[in-house]
Amino acid sequence: MTQRNSAQHSNRRRQLAEIRQSLGQNSLVLIGLMGAGKSAVGRRLAASLDLPFTDADSEIEAAAGQSIGEIFAEYGEAYFRTGERKVIARLLENGPQVLATGGGAFMDPETRDAIKTHGTSIWLKANLRVLMKRVGRRDNRPLLQVDNPEAVMKKLMAERHPIYADADITIETREAPHEVMVGNIVDALASRLAQETPRATDDRIERQRETD
Ligand code: S3P
């Protein structure tokens, strides 16, 4: 390894450690549409930060003892959404972790509030072509089991993007490999931290002055 590479590596390691430390008990919460790569990117992000990874959809399935397709078919979407809200509220108590949520989760005001309280939200934003390419690989998404899944996706983009835009961090996914996405997320978290740190330090000095 060249000297420059080794300096970059140790800088990255320091950044990762600082991000992990800054979380305390909070979670990094991935949001975005079906096919955005929340689970795949989330798993790699968790590994880089040496944090546990949790997939909300898998936890909902485990709690129900049924697949998401079965829950939708047997009880309907409203029932699924109630379960989703409860499961995510419970999972958010278990930070620090990287938590990937299903595409509809952040649309729920209670869940959005819980995420704001217990975590940093990261929107993986992808265009229609990328999303359709990715969701086309699997048939496990009840909302897309229709004649024209692309029309549904377009509608969801129109409805959800303005709400997703409320996330703390937005990462444009394009067709970049997952590792590149992870790098972009780490960069965004590090620069957020760099902006916050002077303020946190000022607050500490202020508090110290008050107690002196
Ligand atoms: C949904 C997204 C799915 C899953 C459910 C509903 C949505 O998760 O929660 O099928 O409303 O967008 P993914 O975003 O992980 O595919």
Residues whose N, C-alpha, C, O or C-beta is under 5 A from the ligand:
A	BS01	S3P	G32 L33 M34 G35 D57 I68 T101 G102 G103 G104 N140 R141 P142
